[in-house]
Amino acid sequence: MKGRGEKITMLTAYDYTMARIVDQAGIDIILVGDSASNVIAGHETTLPITLEQMIYHTGCVVRAAERALVVADLPFMSYQVTDTGALKSAGRMMKEAGAHAVKLEGGAVVVPAIRKIVDAGIPVMGHLGLTPQSIYKFGTYKVRATDNREAELLFEDARSLQEAGCFAVVLEKIPASLAAEVTAALDIPTIGIGAGQNCDGQVLVTHDMLGLNQDFSPRFIRRYADLHTVMTEAIRSYGSDVKGGAFPDTSEQYD
């Protein structure tokens, strides 16, 4: 797709029903993100979610996907301790959940783990820029790689991920000009989130772009629907009908 100049679409899903909708809508890649820690479990960061929980969510999504590539995040501390541990985590994600690929955050420091995973026949997507699993290292969710030194390191890391065997890399919340340079320099596709229009593809959290989550509004999110309002009004109508005796009516019962 990169070679043809065809943009790549990616959205998140964490359950069967949402994944089925995303898949049937024609999205190329479904990401079972560790953002489930925030969106599904209500945690402040992505750090608390476990490998077992990610395997559960991934399995739900895989059972729904008939055409999309399913990529699963390896969660915090499931790949950072040892390279062998990283391979075991990736292997569990493939065997137990049926994922088609895994995603890891980080640059040169995770290259040995990526090589080990790729050598075992497991496809790996990289992730650079704002890496949410390192939020306590960064201390903020602000744009990354705005200074020359960090930009140079990101560029080097992107090349290292490609050389290690990654088939694609997510670029999160970095300057659009830097993302464009990285995209042009790499043979593998880049998937942007808050990284401008020149990446080879784009990803958003589905709950954000559908307007289900109204508490998170960074500049890079475009809301394609306001399902928070639609669902709230529907639920209120249901409650009103039940309390008023309008639901169920005679057509909605059995004789």
Secondary structure as GFF3:
##gff-version 3
##sequence-region A 1 255
A	DSSP	beta_strand	8	12	.	.	.	ID=ss1
A	DSSP	alpha_helix	16	24	.	.	.	ID=ss2
A	DSSP	beta_strand	29	32	.	.	.	ID=ss3
A	DSSP	alpha_helix	36	39	.	.	.	ID=ss4
A	DSSP	alpha_helix	51	64	.	.	.	ID=ss5
A	DSSP	beta_strand	69	73	.	.	.	ID=ss6
A	DSSP	alpha_helix	83	97	.	.	.	ID=ss7
A	DSSP	beta_strand	101	103	.	.	.	ID=ss8
A	DSSP	three_ten_helix	108	110	.	.	.	ID=ss9
A	DSSP	alpha_helix	111	119	.	.	.	ID=ss10
A	DSSP	beta_strand	124	129	.	.	.	ID=ss11
A	DSSP	three_ten_helix	132	134	.	.	.	ID=ss12
A	DSSP	alpha_helix	135	138	.	.	.	ID=ss13
A	DSSP	alpha_helix	148	164	.	.	.	ID=ss14
A	DSSP	beta_strand	168	172	.	.	.	ID=ss15
A	DSSP	alpha_helix	176	185	.	.	.	ID=ss16
A	DSSP	beta_strand	190	193	.	.	.	ID=ss17
A	DSSP	beta_strand	201	204	.	.	.	ID=ss18
A	DSSP	alpha_helix	206	209	.	.	.	ID=ss19
A	DSSP	alpha_helix	227	244	.	.	.	ID=ss20
A	DSSP	three_ten_helix	250	252	.	.	.	ID=ss21
###
